[in-house]
Amino acid sequence: MSLSDIRIHYATHFLKLSLWYVRQLMHTEGADFQEAVNKRVNIYRNTDFYEGGNKVPARGHVDTKWDAYLEGLKDIYDQHLDVAHTEGLESEGLDYLWPRVRGVHLKEGHNPNQKTPKPTQNKRAYACWTFDDGDDDIAIHIANVYQPQSPLSERYVDFVAMLLKLLRDTKERRPEVVKVGCGSWMNSIKPFQDMFPQSWHASARKSPRSGFGMGHWGQFVTREGKFHERNGQLLRDTGDFPFASLYCHAPIDDILGHLEANFPEAVAFLEK
């Protein structure tokens, strides 16, 4: 598969799943259509309406052209309100969205789901890891820059080492930082869990409902960047995400101590 084929595969299947999930929310929770599309699924950032960063309706960004565009998608939902099966809704909804989606996924070097680094982050200086600064804390985020390899298998040492570097640099850059937090489905899988101390796991709190970000929806991307069909089917079959999105946090010194004690290969990697 070429890179463009991989991206098209992801966009096609992911958007169908998202359209299905919006309908589920409307039927099972009585969710408002526009709120479900903007805040509970990741459709907007996969269209050319998205300008990058935090400019998303879920964070208060006003996009009147998007609002008008959604009226057409709502008409498709209204036409399928009493239809038991969702194939028609998904097909028609995808056809409607596709002109605003296809170009985004064919654009060279562009990943709509990758968090845009801030200037202080030096253009992904920490590979898969980026961060947001808080008053006395940082929030860390993950994107797989190693595709088609995985940061949790083939590139595990690199992945751990870059987190260690980020935290060491944070201690030097901002000595007042005492806490590190992360909200992600990856907090539910063992290789990621192993990277953090007990205080991190003890703090785990499940997100009460889905959000629009990759903290929930990242589990539907394979290491190659394709759509994760097995996880998508599990969501359809059960109505639940295969991996819960958990928010965890711990003192930065706890995490540093844990990494340095348990991952000597990562320490050695940084010393090269």
C-alpha positions, -999 to 999 in steps of 0.1 A, spaced: 0 0 0 13 35 -8 11 62 18 -18 78 1 -36 44 0 -30 40 37 -44 74 45 -75 69 23 -81 35 40 -80 52 74 -101 81 65 -128 60 47 -133 35 75 -128 59 104 -153 84 91 -179 56 86 -173 45 122 -176 81 134 -209 86 115 -222 54 131 -211 65 166 -228 99 163 -261 80 155 -255 57 185 -251 88 208 -283 103 194 -303 71 200 -288 59 233 -280 92 250 -303 116 233 -272 136 223 -276 167 202 -264 161 166 -240 191 164 -226 186 198 -220 149 191 -202 157 158 -181 185 173 -173 171 207 -176 134 207 -159 123 174 -129 134 154 -145 144 121 -137 181 120 -99 176 121 -101 153 92 -116 179 69 -100 210 53 -121 232 76 -95 225 103 -67 251 105 -45 233 130 -37 236 167 -67 240 191 -89 257 165 -117 232 168 -154 237 177 -150 215 208 -126 242 222 -148 271 214 -135 279 179 -162 295 158 -164 283 122 -196 295 106 -187 277 73 -185 244 91 -217 251 109 -235 257 76 -218 226 61 -231 205 90 -267 213 80 -263 192 50 -250 163 71 -278 167 95 -303 164 66 -288 130 58 -292 119 94 -328 131 94 -335 109 63 -323 78 81 -338 84 115 -361 54 113 -339 31 93 -326 2 114 -294 -4 96 -268 24 92 -251 13 59 -270 40 39 -263 67 64 -226 59 65 -223 57 27 -242 89 21 -225 107 49 -191 97 37 -199 108 1 -210 142 15 -178 146 36 -154 132 11 -147 164 -10 -136 181 22 -116 151 34 -98 134 5 -74 163 -2 -64 165 35 -53 128 35 -35 131 2 -15 161 12 22 153 14 36 151 49 3 160 66 -13 141 94 -45 157 106 -45 138 138 -10 148 149 -8 175 175 8 206 162 39 213 184 42 247 200 73 268 191 90 258 224 87 222 214 113 226 187 94 208 159 90 174 176 123 174 194 110 144 214 98 123 184 65 108 194 61 130 224 47 166 226 36 185 257 15 215 269 28 236 297 6 243 328 14 264 358 33 237 377 27 208 355 29 195 319 4 174 299 21 149 275 7 137 242 16 109 219 17 104 181 34 76 162 61 92 141 77 58 136 51 44 111 50 16 100 69 6 131 53 8 166 66 28 195 55 0 218 74 -28 201 101 -22 175 109 13 187 101 8 224 136 18 236 136 50 215 101 58 227 110 54 264 143 73 259 125 103 243 101 105 272 130 104 296 147 132 276 115 153 276 112 150 314 149 157 321 147 188 298 115 199 316 133 198 349 160 220 336 137 243 316 110 247 343 122 236 378 88 246 391 71 217 373 60 190 399 34 169 380 30 152 346 -4 141 333 -17 123 302 -52 113 291 -51 84 266 -63 50 257 -27 40 259 -29 41 297 -49 9 293 -22 -12 276 6 -29 294 37 -17 275 27 19 281 17 12 317 51 -4 324 67 30 317 51 46 347 53 43 385 26 30 408 16 66 417 6 70 380 -16 40 380 -32 48 414 -44 81 399 -61 66 369 -95 81 361 -117 69 332 -131 96 310 -169 96 316 -176 100 279 -158 101 246 -140 133 234 -129 143 200 -92 137 204 -69 109 198 -69 100 236 -100 81 226 -98 77 188 -61 68 185 -69 32 191 -85 30 157 -52 36 139 -28 7 132 10 11 135 10 15 97 -15 43 98 -44 23 84 -78 20 101 -78 -6 129 -106 -28 117 -108 -52 147 -111 -24 172 -136 -6 150 -158 -38 150 -155 -42 187 -169 -7 192 -197 -14 169 -205 -48 185 -204 -36 221 -209 2 220 -178 5 242 -143 15 233 -120 -16 233 -95 4 255 -107 29 281 -93 63 279 -77 70 313 -63 102 327 -33 95 349 -8 118 366 22 115 389 51 136 403 77 142 377 104 129 400 85 96 405 84 91 367 120 100 362 131 76 390 110 48 376 123 52 340 159 55 351 157 24 374 137 2 350 149 11 315 187 10 314 186 6 276 168 39 273 193 56 296 221 42 275 204 53 243 205 89 255 241 86 266 253 77 230 
